[in-house]
Amino acid sequence: MTTAKEKNTLVGIAYNAYDPLTARKQERASEESVEQTAKEVLTAVTELGYTAFILPLHKSFMSFLNRLKDLNADAIINLCEAFAGHPQLEANVAAAYELLGVAFTGNDSRTLALCLNKFKTKAVLKSCGLTTAPAKLIDTPDGKLDFPFPAIVKPNTEDASLGVSPESVVTDAEGLAKQVQRILDIYEQPALVEAYIEGREFNVAVFDDAKPEALPVSEIDFSKMPEGQSHILCYEAKWLTDDILYTSTPPICPAPIEDGLKAKLQEAAVKAFMAVGCRDYARVDFRMDKKGKIFVLEVNPNPDISLNAGYARALAAAGIEYKAFWQKLIDKTLARKVKK
């Protein structure tokens, strides 16, 4: 039942619109998915009884800010993952809300900026007693490339598995040098060279309602991957629905694991969530080696929240309706606004 409060509350849903002139062609799938997510969230929010509108962020940031000010929403649902095709500017969008005094869902600009830098995030997680894979940051073609194999090479400041391909796992110096050079050339940023953890992959969604709580654990099933392929969730496996790597890496939630491992993963997820200063929601990714040791891969403070993505799957496994999730986030956002 719609209340008077909901009828009088204006909610904006901001997202970064796909622009073929700024986005890399091979990464179109992840860029375009954000618009579909915004439409799904709009449906959920309007069904809750709120007056809502979609606010796309195109190539003119000033136009976006002017519309934001003109519409004067009570709360913004922030789905922006980039600006002008650059995930590195994700935190700047949140910072603009903060400068304007706009209340918004999700993580603040400091946490978004920190988590985008994988190498710095590792340092923070390790300082809080969490285990991460050994890694090195290489920012020049002439950097020293000696590193134990196997290793995985990825851009240091991208998300959504951008820059991660089946060839990213390397087993010799030649492959390492080639992948480092690819990151430096294409993504124009340092390459993160990290120990490749052979084993199982899990992720845990964390929902900060009254307090941060871990949702049911999800596991990536690599059992049907083509022979010889490294067991990683590369870009193709995450986004290209017609690719064999996508169809052969289904997520299982809840994961079929014993209670002890479940508790260990959920506890580590909440600890990582708090270590990097998250609020509202996030997802923590893990690898577990063949000896059962758990490594935090990264914290995603702005995960895909679409209906067919892992976070919504975890909500469903926990018995939390999609609409109820957004109701709680809107309530929290409005409460933050009142406190200012």
Residue frames as qw, qx, qy, qz and C-alpha x, y, z in Angstrom:
[[0.000, 0.888, 0.459, 0.000, 0.00, 0.00, 0.00],
 [0.414, 0.456, -0.013, 0.788, 1.37, 3.38, -1.03],
 [0.351, -0.651, -0.437, 0.512, 1.77, 5.86, 1.83],
 [0.137, 0.981, 0.136, -0.024, 1.56, 9.64, 1.65],
 [0.420, -0.721, 0.405, 0.373, 5.27, 9.77, 2.37],
 [0.584, 0.010, 0.667, 0.463, 6.06, 7.66, -0.69],
 [0.379, 0.769, 0.478, 0.193, 3.74, 9.68, -2.93],
 [0.025, -0.999, 0.017, 0.036, 5.52, 12.87, -1.88],
 [0.548, -0.575, 0.480, 0.373, 9.05, 11.46, -2.27],
 [0.649, 0.721, -0.173, -0.171, 10.81, 11.98, -5.58],
 [0.744, -0.360, 0.499, 0.260, 13.45, 9.38, -6.48],
 [0.475, 0.753, -0.361, -0.278, 15.95, 9.76, -9.29],
 [0.916, -0.087, 0.351, 0.175, 17.78, 6.80, -10.86],
 [0.172, 0.866, -0.389, -0.264, 21.12, 7.91, -12.25],
 [0.879, -0.024, 0.414, 0.234, 23.19, 5.75, -14.58],
 [0.129, -0.569, 0.495, 0.645, 26.02, 6.20, -17.08],
 [0.761, 0.540, 0.171, -0.317, 24.58, 6.00, -20.60],
 [0.753, -0.011, 0.488, 0.441, 26.43, 3.98, -23.20],
 [0.272, 0.870, -0.143, -0.385, 28.24, 6.19, -25.71],
 [0.919, 0.257, 0.192, 0.229, 29.78, 4.43, -28.72],
 [0.397, 0.834, -0.183, 0.336, 32.18, 7.34, -29.20],
 [0.185, -0.745, 0.528, -0.363, 33.84, 6.95, -25.80],
 [0.828, -0.273, 0.453, -0.186, 33.32, 3.29, -24.89],
 [0.073, -0.404, 0.853, 0.323, 35.58, 0.55, -26.22],
 [0.667, 0.132, -0.421, -0.600, 33.70, -1.49, -28.81],
 [0.551, 0.067, -0.830, 0.045, 34.74, -4.84, -27.31],
 [0.145, -0.143, -0.748, 0.632, 33.34, -3.78, -23.93],
 [0.332, -0.239, -0.286, -0.866, 29.94, -2.65, -25.14],
 [0.569, -0.357, -0.722, -0.165, 28.03, -5.39, -23.30],
 [0.441, -0.385, -0.569, 0.577, 28.92, -4.24, -19.79],
 [0.034, -0.071, -0.026, 0.997, 28.39, -0.57, -20.67],
 [0.400, -0.223, -0.471, -0.754, 24.93, -1.14, -22.15],
 [0.469, -0.336, -0.812, 0.085, 23.78, -3.33, -19.27],
 [0.140, -0.186, -0.474, 0.849, 23.59, -0.35, -16.90],
 [0.357, -0.036, -0.194, -0.913, 20.64, 1.18, -18.78],
 [0.612, -0.226, -0.690, -0.313, 18.68, -2.07, -18.50],
 [0.413, -0.238, -0.695, 0.539, 19.42, -2.14, -14.77],
 [0.071, 0.072, 0.189, -0.977, 18.11, 1.42, -14.44],
 [0.526, -0.139, -0.428, -0.722, 14.83, 0.40, -16.11],
 [0.610, -0.249, -0.751, 0.040, 14.45, -2.57, -13.78],
 [0.271, -0.211, -0.540, 0.769, 15.07, -0.39, -10.75],
 [0.254, -0.050, -0.099, -0.961, 12.59, 2.21, -12.07],
 [0.605, -0.249, -0.617, -0.438, 9.92, -0.49, -12.25],
 [0.545, -0.272, -0.703, 0.368, 10.64, -1.65, -8.72],
 [0.149, -0.136, -0.338, 0.919, 10.63, 1.87, -7.27],
 [0.379, -0.109, -0.235, -0.888, 7.42, 2.95, -9.01],
 [0.627, -0.282, -0.694, -0.214, 5.72, -0.26, -7.85],
 [0.399, -0.243, -0.619, 0.632, 6.64, 0.79, -4.32],
 [0.051, -0.856, -0.510, 0.074, 4.59, 3.94, -4.92],
 [0.334, -0.577, 0.082, 0.741, 7.34, 6.50, -5.41],
 [0.497, 0.859, 0.044, -0.111, 7.41, 9.10, -8.13],
 [0.659, -0.399, 0.443, 0.459, 10.60, 8.26, -9.98],
 [0.552, 0.810, -0.107, -0.167, 12.55, 9.29, -13.05],
 [0.881, 0.022, 0.161, 0.445, 15.62, 8.07, -14.91],
 [0.022, -0.958, 0.189, 0.214, 18.61, 10.40, -15.09],
 [0.906, 0.235, 0.083, 0.341, 21.15, 9.29, -17.71],
 [0.329, -0.776, 0.277, 0.461, 24.69, 10.61, -17.53],
 [0.756, 0.615, 0.129, 0.185, 25.82, 11.41, -21.07],
 [0.700, 0.215, -0.065, 0.678, 29.02, 13.09, -22.23],
 [0.005, 0.632, -0.072, 0.772, 28.04, 16.49, -20.80],
 [0.421, -0.264, -0.715, 0.491, 28.55, 16.40, -17.05],
 [0.062, 0.064, 0.195, -0.977, 27.26, 19.97, -16.70],
 [0.528, -0.158, -0.432, -0.714, 23.95, 19.00, -18.32],
 [0.609, -0.246, -0.749, 0.087, 23.68, 16.09, -15.89],
 [0.281, -0.199, -0.532, 0.774, 24.32, 18.37, -12.91],
 [0.235, -0.028, -0.056, -0.970, 21.86, 20.99, -14.13],
 [0.622, -0.232, -0.563, -0.493, 19.11, 18.41, -14.56],
 [0.531, -0.214, -0.726, 0.381, 19.96, 16.96, -11.16],
 [0.086, -0.144, -0.362, 0.917, 19.51, 20.40, -9.58],
 [0.381, -0.076, -0.272, -0.880, 16.35, 21.22, -11.56],
 [0.640, -0.241, -0.666, -0.299, 14.58, 17.98, -10.69],
 [0.230, -0.494, 0.495, -0.677, 15.60, 18.26, -7.03],
 [0.759, -0.166, -0.608, -0.165, 15.00, 14.63, -6.11],
 [0.641, -0.677, 0.210, -0.296, 14.73, 13.63, -2.46],
 [0.684, -0.398, 0.594, 0.142, 17.00, 10.66, -3.12],
 [0.531, 0.612, -0.491, -0.321, 19.17, 9.46, -5.97],
 [0.935, -0.097, 0.337, 0.056, 19.71, 5.78, -6.68],
 [0.073, 0.804, -0.504, -0.307, 23.27, 5.86, -7.94],
 [0.929, 0.147, 0.332, 0.073, 23.97, 3.27, -10.65],
 [0.407, 0.870, -0.278, -0.021, 26.77, 5.27, -12.30],
 [0.915, -0.223, 0.200, 0.270, 29.80, 3.06, -12.90],
 [0.577, 0.012, 0.296, 0.761, 31.78, 5.40, -15.14],
 [0.228, 0.852, 0.143, -0.449, 31.79, 8.69, -16.99],
 [0.427, 0.771, -0.352, -0.315, 32.64, 9.08, -20.69],
 [0.899, 0.268, -0.346, -0.005, 33.67, 5.43, -20.80],
 [0.340, 0.474, -0.632, 0.510, 36.11, 5.77, -17.89],
 [0.712, -0.496, -0.497, 0.005, 35.41, 3.70, -14.74],
 [0.516, -0.025, -0.355, 0.779, 38.16, 5.74, -13.06],
 [0.104, -0.260, 0.015, -0.960, 35.68, 8.65, -12.90],
 [0.491, -0.467, -0.715, -0.174, 33.00, 6.64, -11.09],
 [0.442, -0.459, -0.505, 0.583, 33.94, 8.18, -7.74],
 [0.110, -0.010, 0.068, 0.992, 33.80, 11.69, -9.21],
 [0.355, -0.436, -0.551, -0.617, 30.08, 11.30, -9.86],
 [0.583, -0.565, -0.561, 0.160, 29.48, 10.42, -6.22],
 [0.410, -0.244, -0.209, 0.854, 31.72, 13.32, -5.17],
 [0.079, -0.266, -0.300, -0.913, 29.52, 15.69, -7.20],
 [0.517, -0.584, -0.566, -0.268, 26.45, 14.48, -5.28],
 [0.598, -0.454, -0.416, 0.513, 28.30, 15.10, -2.04],
 [0.255, -0.023, 0.014, 0.967, 29.31, 18.64, -3.07],
 [0.276, -0.337, -0.381, -0.815, 25.72, 19.42, -4.01],
 [0.331, -0.113, 0.627, -0.696, 24.32, 17.89, -0.82],
 [0.735, 0.067, -0.372, -0.564, 22.35, 15.26, -2.76],
 [0.627, -0.281, 0.672, -0.277, 21.43, 12.14, -0.79],
 [0.656, 0.400, -0.529, -0.359, 22.25, 8.98, -2.77],
 [0.962, -0.196, 0.131, -0.134, 22.27, 5.23, -2.37],
 [0.897, 0.280, -0.159, 0.303, 25.37, 3.09, -2.26],
 [0.727, -0.328, -0.110, 0.594, 28.93, 3.85, -1.35],
 [0.033, -0.948, -0.007, 0.315, 30.48, 7.27, -0.97],
 [0.540, 0.803, -0.250, 0.024, 33.18, 8.73, -3.21],
 [0.189, -0.708, 0.672, -0.104, 36.08, 7.73, -0.93],
 [0.709, -0.102, 0.692, -0.094, 35.15, 4.06, -0.88],
 [0.777, 0.593, 0.197, -0.068, 34.44, 3.99, -4.62],
 [0.319, 0.853, -0.411, 0.042, 37.83, 5.54, -5.36],
 [0.387, -0.550, 0.732, -0.111, 39.68, 3.21, -3.01],
 [0.774, 0.061, 0.621, -0.107, 38.10, -0.01, -4.28],
 [0.706, 0.701, -0.023, -0.095, 38.74, 0.88, -7.91],
 [0.225, 0.737, -0.625, 0.125, 42.46, 0.81, -7.10],
 [0.942, -0.120, -0.302, -0.088, 43.03, -2.91, -6.61],
 [0.629, 0.251, -0.492, 0.547, 46.59, -2.59, -5.33],
 [0.111, -0.399, 0.377, -0.829, 45.70, -0.02, -2.65],
 [0.784, -0.303, -0.072, -0.537, 42.66, -2.03, -1.63],
 [0.859, 0.038, -0.480, 0.176, 44.90, -5.06, -1.09],
 [0.318, 0.307, -0.507, 0.740, 47.03, -3.04, 1.32],
 [0.451, -0.351, 0.208, -0.794, 43.97, -1.95, 3.32],
 [0.902, -0.155, -0.246, -0.318, 42.56, -5.47, 3.47],
 [0.745, 0.140, -0.529, 0.382, 45.90, -6.92, 4.58],
 [0.059, 0.374, -0.444, 0.812, 46.22, -4.27, 7.30],
 [0.647, -0.270, 0.167, -0.693, 42.90, -5.54, 8.67],
 [0.473, -0.279, 0.816, -0.178, 44.08, -9.13, 8.84],
 [0.836, 0.404, 0.241, -0.282, 42.55, -10.41, 5.61],
 [0.580, -0.242, 0.635, 0.449, 44.55, -12.56, 3.21],
 [0.576, 0.741, -0.028, -0.345, 45.06, -11.43, -0.40],
 [0.909, 0.252, 0.134, 0.303, 47.12, -12.94, -3.20],
 [0.480, -0.483, 0.222, 0.698, 50.72, -11.67, -3.50],
 [0.482, 0.794, 0.342, 0.147, 50.90, -8.95, -6.14],
 [0.434, -0.312, 0.172, 0.827, 53.11, -6.39, -7.85],
 [0.341, 0.865, 0.257, -0.264, 52.22, -3.17, -9.66],
 [0.565, -0.053, 0.429, 0.703, 54.05, -2.51, -12.93],
 [0.222, 0.851, 0.278, -0.385, 53.68, 0.94, -14.46],
 [0.194, 0.760, -0.436, -0.441, 56.35, 1.03, -17.18],
 [0.899, 0.359, -0.213, -0.131, 57.27, -1.32, -20.03],
 [0.469, 0.530, -0.617, 0.343, 60.75, -1.55, -18.53],
 [0.608, -0.552, 0.338, -0.460, 59.49, -2.64, -15.11],
 [0.021, -0.354, 0.931, -0.088, 61.07, -5.67, -13.54],
 [0.744, -0.004, -0.290, -0.602, 58.91, -8.62, -14.54],
 [0.340, 0.133, -0.914, 0.179, 60.22, -11.44, -12.37],
 [0.608, -0.202, 0.268, -0.720, 57.22, -13.00, -10.62],
 [0.320, -0.087, 0.939, -0.090, 56.33, -16.55, -9.56],
 [0.497, 0.073, -0.519, -0.691, 54.12, -18.45, -12.00],
 [0.186, 0.574, 0.582, 0.545, 51.29, -18.97, -12.64],
 [0.073, -0.334, -0.258, 0.904, 50.20, -15.34, -12.44],
 [0.238, 0.729, 0.623, 0.156, 47.24, -13.29, -13.60],
 [0.261, -0.091, 0.089, 0.957, 47.61, -9.84, -15.17],
 [0.052, 0.766, 0.631, 0.113, 44.85, -7.23, -15.06],
 [0.109, 0.647, 0.011, 0.755, 44.41, -3.45, -15.19],
 [0.279, -0.101, -0.655, 0.695, 44.80, -1.95, -11.73],
 [0.186, 0.316, 0.361, -0.858, 41.93, 0.54, -12.00],
 [0.443, -0.041, -0.554, -0.704, 39.10, -1.05, -13.99],
 [0.510, -0.023, 0.695, -0.506, 36.03, -2.99, -12.93],
 [0.810, 0.347, 0.154, -0.448, 33.54, -5.48, -14.42],
 [0.817, -0.069, 0.495, 0.289, 36.49, -7.69, -15.50],
 [0.476, 0.875, -0.071, -0.057, 37.52, -5.11, -18.08],
 [0.191, 0.778, -0.597, 0.034, 40.90, -6.09, -19.46],
 [0.492, -0.300, 0.805, -0.142, 40.70, -9.64, -18.12],
 [0.734, 0.371, -0.370, -0.433, 40.77, -12.26, -20.90],
 [0.995, -0.096, 0.001, -0.005, 41.53, -15.99, -21.10],
 [0.716, 0.439, -0.250, 0.482, 45.13, -15.00, -21.90],
 [0.219, -0.839, 0.223, -0.446, 45.46, -13.01, -18.67],
 [0.831, -0.464, 0.306, -0.001, 46.68, -16.09, -16.80],
 [0.511, 0.721, -0.468, 0.032, 50.35, -16.54, -17.71],
 [0.948, -0.298, 0.078, 0.076, 52.84, -19.30, -17.03],
 [0.768, 0.021, 0.102, 0.632, 56.11, -17.89, -18.34],
 [0.269, -0.515, 0.002, 0.814, 58.09, -14.65, -18.70],
 [0.092, 0.094, 0.577, 0.806, 57.12, -14.16, -22.34],
 [0.199, -0.616, -0.707, -0.284, 53.40, -14.36, -21.60],
 [0.355, -0.689, -0.381, 0.504, 53.80, -12.07, -18.60],
 [0.234, -0.317, 0.207, 0.896, 55.60, -9.41, -20.62],
 [0.013, -0.293, -0.676, -0.676, 52.98, -9.60, -23.38],
 [0.273, -0.699, -0.657, -0.075, 50.04, -9.16, -21.02],
 [0.344, -0.616, -0.203, 0.679, 51.70, -6.33, -19.09],
 [0.161, -0.123, 0.387, 0.900, 52.36, -4.51, -22.36],
 [0.103, -0.491, -0.732, -0.462, 48.74, -5.05, -23.43],
 [0.300, -0.762, -0.511, 0.261, 47.47, -3.37, -20.26],
 [0.310, -0.509, 0.044, 0.802, 49.89, -0.47, -20.60],
 [0.108, 0.029, 0.561, 0.820, 49.01, 0.05, -24.28],
 [0.196, -0.490, -0.716, -0.458, 45.24, -0.42, -24.27],
 [0.428, -0.751, -0.502, 0.025, 44.23, 0.73, -20.81],
 [0.259, 0.668, -0.169, 0.677, 47.01, 3.27, -20.26],
 [0.563, -0.691, 0.224, -0.394, 47.46, 2.41, -16.60],
 [0.123, -0.509, 0.838, -0.153, 49.62, 0.19, -14.41],
 [0.749, -0.003, -0.604, -0.271, 49.23, -3.57, -14.68],
 [0.615, -0.487, 0.481, -0.391, 48.47, -5.55, -11.55],
 [0.601, 0.267, -0.752, -0.048, 50.42, -8.81, -11.60],
 [0.633, -0.401, 0.387, -0.537, 48.94, -11.16, -9.05],
 [0.133, -0.201, 0.970, -0.025, 49.57, -14.76, -8.01],
 [0.631, -0.049, -0.467, -0.618, 47.00, -16.97, -9.72],
 [0.434, -0.201, 0.742, -0.470, 45.14, -18.98, -7.08],
 [0.432, 0.021, -0.807, -0.403, 44.18, -22.34, -8.57],
 [0.004, 0.187, 0.874, -0.449, 40.97, -23.48, -6.90],
 [0.006, 0.665, 0.743, 0.079, 37.34, -22.54, -6.26],
 [0.063, 0.207, 0.030, 0.976, 35.82, -19.07, -6.66],
 [0.168, -0.639, -0.724, 0.200, 33.15, -17.63, -4.39],
 [0.038, 0.359, -0.006, 0.933, 31.48, -14.29, -3.93],
 [0.233, -0.520, -0.731, 0.376, 29.46, -12.95, -1.04],
 [0.057, -0.657, -0.266, -0.703, 26.97, -10.10, -1.28],
 [0.287, -0.273, -0.588, 0.706, 26.83, -7.89, 1.81],
 [0.160, -0.700, -0.445, -0.535, 23.72, -5.89, 2.67],
 [0.219, 0.001, -0.480, 0.850, 24.02, -3.11, 5.23],
 [0.337, -0.662, -0.540, -0.395, 20.53, -2.88, 6.69],
 [0.532, -0.841, -0.028, -0.095, 20.61, -2.28, 10.44],
 [0.414, -0.683, 0.552, 0.239, 24.18, -3.58, 10.26],
 [0.419, 0.511, -0.654, -0.368, 26.30, -5.22, 7.54],
 [0.767, -0.087, 0.597, -0.218, 25.18, -8.79, 7.01],
 [0.001, 0.319, -0.823, -0.469, 26.45, -11.36, 4.53],
 [0.798, 0.212, -0.008, -0.564, 23.89, -12.92, 2.19],
 [0.940, -0.016, 0.340, 0.016, 24.11, -16.58, 1.06],
 [0.317, -0.537, 0.605, 0.495, 27.43, -17.53, -0.54],
 [0.775, 0.580, 0.010, -0.252, 27.61, -17.94, -4.32],
 [0.570, -0.379, 0.621, 0.382, 30.10, -20.17, -6.14],
 [0.501, 0.605, -0.379, -0.490, 31.18, -20.14, -9.78],
 [0.882, -0.001, 0.471, -0.018, 30.92, -23.63, -11.27],
 [0.151, 0.702, -0.561, -0.411, 33.94, -24.14, -13.52],
 [0.635, -0.107, 0.765, 0.008, 33.28, -27.86, -14.10],
 [0.684, 0.552, 0.476, 0.034, 31.96, -27.40, -17.63],
 [0.079, 0.863, -0.286, -0.410, 34.67, -25.05, -18.89],
 [0.813, 0.533, -0.233, -0.014, 36.49, -26.08, -22.09],
 [0.896, -0.260, 0.030, 0.360, 39.58, -28.17, -21.45],
 [0.624, 0.183, 0.036, 0.759, 42.75, -26.12, -21.10],
 [0.052, -0.763, -0.141, -0.629, 40.96, -22.88, -20.11],
 [0.211, 0.111, -0.598, 0.766, 42.02, -21.17, -16.92],
 [0.279, -0.623, -0.730, 0.010, 39.24, -21.13, -14.35],
 [0.145, -0.244, -0.205, 0.937, 38.63, -17.38, -14.17],
 [0.256, 0.780, 0.551, -0.150, 35.69, -15.07, -14.70],
 [0.323, -0.081, 0.314, 0.889, 37.10, -13.06, -17.59],
 [0.286, 0.284, -0.012, -0.915, 35.13, -10.40, -19.45],
 [0.442, 0.041, -0.707, -0.551, 33.67, -12.94, -21.89],
 [0.327, -0.227, -0.902, 0.166, 32.51, -15.17, -19.03],
 [0.008, -0.376, -0.533, 0.758, 30.77, -12.27, -17.28],
 [0.266, 0.518, 0.093, -0.808, 29.12, -10.39, -20.13],
 [0.358, 0.312, -0.610, -0.634, 29.01, -12.17, -23.51],
 [0.721, -0.021, 0.477, -0.502, 25.94, -14.37, -23.16],
 [0.884, 0.402, -0.101, -0.215, 26.58, -16.29, -26.40],
 [0.270, 0.658, -0.691, 0.128, 30.18, -17.11, -25.51],
 [0.810, -0.079, -0.580, 0.031, 31.11, -20.63, -24.38],
 [0.355, 0.131, -0.589, 0.714, 32.93, -19.12, -21.41],
 [0.400, -0.225, 0.174, -0.871, 29.69, -17.49, -20.25],
 [0.831, -0.122, -0.261, -0.475, 27.56, -20.59, -20.59],
 [0.811, 0.031, -0.550, 0.197, 30.18, -22.82, -18.95],
 [0.286, 0.129, -0.549, 0.775, 30.62, -20.71, -15.77],
 [0.428, -0.632, -0.435, -0.477, 27.19, -20.70, -14.09],
 [0.104, -0.403, 0.555, -0.721, 26.88, -19.28, -10.58],
 [0.554, -0.359, -0.749, -0.055, 25.36, -21.44, -7.87],
 [0.073, -0.247, 0.423, -0.869, 23.61, -19.65, -5.00],
 [0.493, -0.766, 0.406, -0.063, 23.44, -20.82, -2.31],
 [0.386, 0.562, -0.731, -0.029, 26.76, -22.57, -2.84],
 [0.933, -0.206, -0.259, -0.140, 26.87, -26.27, -1.94],
 [0.372, 0.484, -0.596, 0.521, 29.42, -25.90, 0.85],
 [0.564, -0.368, -0.673, 0.306, 29.76, -27.01, 4.43],
 [0.293, -0.908, -0.290, -0.071, 28.66, -24.68, 7.23],
 [0.618, -0.560, 0.057, 0.549, 32.21, -24.02, 8.42],
 [0.427, 0.102, 0.394, 0.807, 33.38, -22.71, 5.05],
 [0.025, -0.755, -0.495, -0.430, 30.17, -20.71, 4.64],
 [0.440, -0.856, -0.208, 0.174, 30.70, -19.01, 8.00],
 [0.594, -0.356, 0.202, 0.693, 34.34, -18.29, 7.21],
 [0.304, 0.350, 0.470, 0.752, 33.50, -16.67, 3.85],
 [0.170, -0.826, -0.439, -0.310, 30.63, -14.62, 5.26],
 [0.538, -0.747, -0.110, 0.374, 32.70, -13.41, 8.18],
 [0.516, -0.168, 0.303, 0.783, 35.55, -12.38, 5.87],
 [0.176, 0.576, 0.518, 0.608, 33.09, -10.62, 3.53],
 [0.299, -0.901, -0.307, -0.067, 31.67, -8.46, 6.33],
 [0.598, -0.583, 0.081, 0.545, 35.18, -7.72, 7.59],
 [0.443, 0.114, 0.422, 0.783, 36.30, -6.63, 4.10],
 [0.008, -0.771, -0.504, -0.390, 33.12, -4.55, 3.67],
 [0.410, -0.889, -0.162, 0.124, 33.89, -2.65, 6.85],
 [0.668, -0.323, 0.182, 0.646, 37.64, -2.40, 6.20],
 [0.327, 0.207, 0.395, 0.833, 37.18, -0.30, 3.05],
 [0.100, 0.259, 0.274, -0.921, 34.36, 1.80, 4.53],
 [0.141, -0.269, -0.759, -0.576, 31.41, 0.41, 2.58],
 [0.352, 0.194, 0.496, -0.769, 27.82, 1.33, 3.23],
 [0.685, 0.299, -0.010, -0.664, 24.46, 0.04, 1.91],
 [0.955, 0.144, 0.251, -0.068, 25.69, -2.84, -0.25],
 [0.144, 0.715, -0.646, -0.227, 28.71, -4.41, -1.93],
 [0.991, 0.092, -0.068, -0.075, 30.05, -7.75, -3.14],
 [0.295, -0.715, 0.630, 0.070, 33.27, -9.44, -2.03],
 [0.863, 0.377, -0.307, -0.142, 35.03, -11.92, -4.32],
 [0.572, -0.579, 0.579, -0.046, 37.17, -14.80, -3.09],
 [0.721, 0.345, -0.593, -0.099, 39.39, -17.64, -4.30],
 [0.749, -0.495, 0.403, -0.180, 40.11, -20.72, -2.21],
 [0.286, 0.566, -0.759, -0.151, 43.23, -22.75, -2.97],
 [0.761, 0.012, -0.623, -0.182, 43.46, -26.53, -2.90],
 [0.375, 0.021, -0.742, 0.556, 44.56, -26.43, 0.74],
 [0.279, -0.712, -0.644, 0.014, 41.41, -24.56, 1.77],
 [0.307, -0.380, -0.162, 0.857, 43.07, -21.17, 2.28],
 [0.233, 0.833, 0.500, 0.040, 40.83, -18.22, 1.45],
 [0.358, -0.112, 0.144, 0.916, 42.04, -15.13, -0.43],
 [0.251, 0.787, 0.353, -0.439, 40.07, -11.92, -0.93],
 [0.549, 0.354, 0.437, 0.618, 40.27, -10.99, -4.61],
 [0.074, 0.221, 0.068, 0.970, 38.52, -7.63, -4.39],
 [0.113, 0.533, 0.642, -0.539, 35.63, -5.65, -2.98],
 [0.091, 0.375, 0.547, 0.742, 33.10, -4.37, -5.50],
 [0.015, 0.333, 0.503, -0.798, 31.32, -1.37, -3.93],
 [0.481, 0.416, -0.018, -0.772, 29.02, -0.85, -6.92],
 [0.302, -0.034, 0.927, 0.220, 28.14, -4.35, -8.17],
 [0.303, -0.129, -0.635, -0.699, 25.69, -5.16, -10.95],
 [0.286, 0.116, 0.674, -0.671, 22.28, -4.95, -9.27],
 [0.528, 0.104, -0.446, -0.715, 20.15, -6.08, -12.21],
 [0.833, -0.145, 0.200, -0.495, 17.54, -8.79, -11.73],
 [0.969, 0.195, -0.152, 0.000, 19.63, -11.49, -13.42],
 [0.343, 0.651, -0.543, 0.404, 22.91, -10.62, -11.69],
 [0.560, -0.003, -0.748, 0.356, 24.58, -12.19, -8.70],
 [0.045, -0.102, 0.490, -0.864, 23.53, -9.63, -6.09],
 [0.642, -0.074, -0.055, -0.762, 19.81, -9.99, -6.84],
 [0.756, 0.021, -0.644, -0.112, 20.29, -13.76, -6.86],
 [0.353, 0.046, -0.716, 0.600, 21.76, -13.58, -3.36],
 [0.342, -0.101, 0.253, -0.899, 18.89, -11.38, -2.19],
 [0.769, -0.045, -0.342, -0.538, 16.41, -13.96, -3.46],
 [0.664, 0.043, -0.721, 0.193, 18.34, -16.77, -1.76],
 [0.146, 0.030, -0.609, 0.779, 18.11, -14.80, 1.49],
 [0.061, -0.617, -0.782, 0.063, 14.35, -14.34, 1.07],
 [0.059, -0.580, -0.138, 0.801, 14.61, -10.58, 0.44],
 [0.513, 0.703, 0.484, 0.092, 12.37, -9.26, -2.34],
 [0.487, 0.281, 0.201, 0.803, 13.98, -6.96, -4.90],
 [0.128, -0.761, -0.254, -0.583, 11.46, -4.20, -4.13],
 [0.664, -0.725, -0.171, 0.066, 12.02, -4.58, -0.40],
 [0.712, -0.116, 0.033, 0.691, 15.77, -4.12, -0.94],
 [0.236, 0.447, 0.196, 0.840, 15.20, -0.81, -2.70],
 [0.417, -0.795, -0.297, -0.325, 12.70, 0.30, -0.06],
 [0.737, -0.559, -0.114, 0.362, 15.31, -0.22, 2.64],
 [0.571, 0.050, 0.128, 0.809, 17.98, 1.65, 0.65],
 [0.003, -0.657, -0.279, -0.701, 15.67, 4.59, -0.04],
 [0.578, -0.775, -0.242, -0.079, 14.77, 4.76, 3.66],
 [0.736, -0.364, -0.018, 0.571, 18.46, 4.75, 4.60],
 [0.409, 0.311, 0.223, 0.829, 19.26, 7.42, 2.05],
 [0.212, -0.767, -0.286, -0.534, 16.47, 9.69, 3.25],
 [0.692, -0.678, -0.180, 0.172, 17.66, 9.20, 6.83],
 [0.641, -0.095, 0.066, 0.759, 21.16, 10.33, 5.82],
 [0.139, 0.560, 0.280, 0.767, 19.62, 13.41, 4.22],
 [0.464, -0.799, -0.295, -0.244, 17.68, 14.27, 7.38],
 [0.751, -0.479, -0.134, 0.435, 20.81, 14.02, 9.54],
 [0.517, 0.269, 0.083, 0.808, 22.64, 16.73, 7.57]]
